[in-house]
Amino acid sequence: MKRILLMAVMAVAVSVVSAQGLGLRGGVNMSNFAGDGMEDTKMLTGFHLGLDYEIAVAPDFYFAPGLLFSTKGAKDEWSEDGGTIEAKTILNYLEVPLNLVYKPLLGEGNLIVAFGPYLGYGIGGKNKMEFSGGGASASIEEDVNFGSGDEDNFKALDMGANISFGYMFAGGLSIQLNTQLGLINISPSEDDADAVKNTGFGLGLGYRF
């Protein structure tokens, strides 16, 4: 599966160099974890940045693969020993969205409705924990380990679905609201009770050349 994802990344990169309809994308992510035992986690603010391109497949319809750097994760907070502990998990992904885009004329620009799958591969991350209270503070930070072993924190492969709505102005500038739903377990544990999936939404700007 890792080889398939790397081949997809290379294909997107090569196509972007030669294709018309190149677009830049960037914005804010609000991500969280879904699964049993994750009910108390809170959304973590991150970002996404990358590019995509559009290939016309029918009137007003386009196939739009892309290549993004995206941060995901979650945070939690609880009281302990007279203080407050805040824990954050930050996961860095290289993502390949494969969207079908419906872009009819609306006013002087275009309505944007996009949906499709995405493939993601974890390339780094941090587990952070901060304690504050009683006039004292302390922090711990460690790298996230990706893999399927007992010592690993998360599986590297992520896969899910995208749904986006937005508007592209006449000059090529666009704004989009994106919802993302992870469909596979990223926890190394084989126990269904420990399953963890990425979920969240984002707001971004884009520019189509």
N, C-alpha and C positions, 0 to 999 in steps of 0.2 A: 504493500500500500504506500510506503514511503517513496518507492521508486515511481509509482504512478503519479503521486502528487508532485514530485520534482519534475517529471516530464511535462505535466500540465503547466507548471510555472514557467518552464523553458519555452513551451509553445506560445503562452500568452506574451512573454517578453519579446520573442521574435516577431510575433504578429503585430504587436504594438509599434515596433520600429517602422514597419512597412505599411500600416493601415491608415486610412483616413478615418476621421471621426474620433481622434484621440481626445481623451478627457482627463482632467485632473480632479481628484476628490480629496477632501479632508474635513474633519469635524470632530465632534465630541461623542464618546460612547458612555452610556450608562449601563453597566453590566452587573450581573448577579449570578449565583449558582442556584440551580433547581435540583431538588431531590429530597429524599427522606433525611431528616436531620439538618436541613438547610433552611428551615422556616424562619429562623431568627437572623440570617445574614442580611446585610443591607447592600444597596447598590453602590458600586465603586465607579468613580469618574475616571475615564481614560480618553483615548483618542484613536482615530484612524487616519491614515494618509497613504495615498497611492494613485493609481491611474487605471483607466479602463478604455475600451474603444467599442464603437458600435458598428455592426455589420447589418445592413438592411436585408431582411428576409421576406418582407411583404409590406404593402402600404401601411405606414405608421408603426410597423413592428420591426424590432431590432434584436439581434443577439449581442449581448454585451458582456464578454469576459473581462476580468480585471485582475490586478495584482495589488494587494494592500498589506501594509503593516498595521496591525490592530492590537490594542491592549484590552484585556478583559480581566475578570476576576470578581472579587467580592470583599466585603469587610464585615467585621463583627465587633461588638463592644459589650463589656460586662464589668461588674464591680467585683473587686477582690482585695482583701487585706487593707480595707479602708481607702482604696484608690480605684482608679478606672483603667482598664486595659482595653486598648484598641488594636485589633489584629487586621492586617490587610494581606490579601493574596493577589499579586499582580502577575498576569500571564501575558507574554508577548507572542503573537502569532503572525506568521506569514500566511495570508489568505488569498484564495482564488475564488471569487464569486463568478457564477455562470448564470447570468440573468437574462430573461426574456423581457424586453421593454416595449410597452405600448406608449407611443408619444404623439398623440393627435394635436393638431393646431387648436389653441385656445387663446383668443385675443391676439396679441402680437407675438406670443410665444407658444410654448408647448406644455401641455399637461404631461406628467411623468408617472406611469404606473409600472413597477418592475417587480418581478418575482423569479425565484429560482433557487438552486442549491448553492452551497459554498463548501469548499474544502479548506481546512486550516491545519497548520503544523506548528507546534510549539517550538520556539527557538530561544527561549529564556524566560526568566521571571524571578520574582522575589517574594519571600514570606517575611512580613514585617510585623513586629509587636512592640507597642509602646505602653509603658506604665507611667501614670501620673497620679499624685495624691500625697497628702501629708507633707507637703513641701519638698518632695523628692520626685525624680523622674528617671526613667531608664528605657533603653530601647535595644532590641535585638533584630538583626537582619540576616537572612540566609538565602542562598540561591535555591530556586525551584529545580528539582530533578525530574526530568521527563523520561518515562520508560514504563515497563510493565512489571518490574521487580518489587520485592517487598520494601526496599529502601527508597523507592521512587514516590514522588508526590502525585503526579498526573501522567496519563498517557499523552504522547505527543500529538496524535491524530485527533482532529475535531471535524465534525461534519454536521450540517444542518440546513436550514432554509432561511431565505431572505424575502422580505416584502417591503417595498419602498413606495412612497408617494411624494411627489414634488412638482416643481414648476421650473421650466427653463425659459429665461427671458430672451428677447430677440438678439441680444448681443452675445449669447452663449453662456452667460452666468446662470447657475441653477441653485436651488435650495431643495433639500430632500430630507424626509423623515424616514428612517429605516428601522424595521423591527427584525430581530434575529432570534431564531429558536434552534438551539442545539438539539440534535436528534440521537447522539450516541454518548455512551458513558465515557467520561474522561478520567474516572478513578481507576487506579490499577487493581483495586479489589474486585474479585469475581462475585462477591456477595451483592445481590440486587438491592439489599437494604442500604448499601454504601454508595449506590450509584450517584454520580454528580454530572450535571449537564450545564453547559453555558447558556445563558439567556440574556436578553437586554434589548436596548434600542439606542439609536443615535440620531443626531441632527448634524447635517453637514452641508458644505458648499462645494460646488463643482464649477468647472469651466470647460466647455466643449470648443475645440479649435475648428 
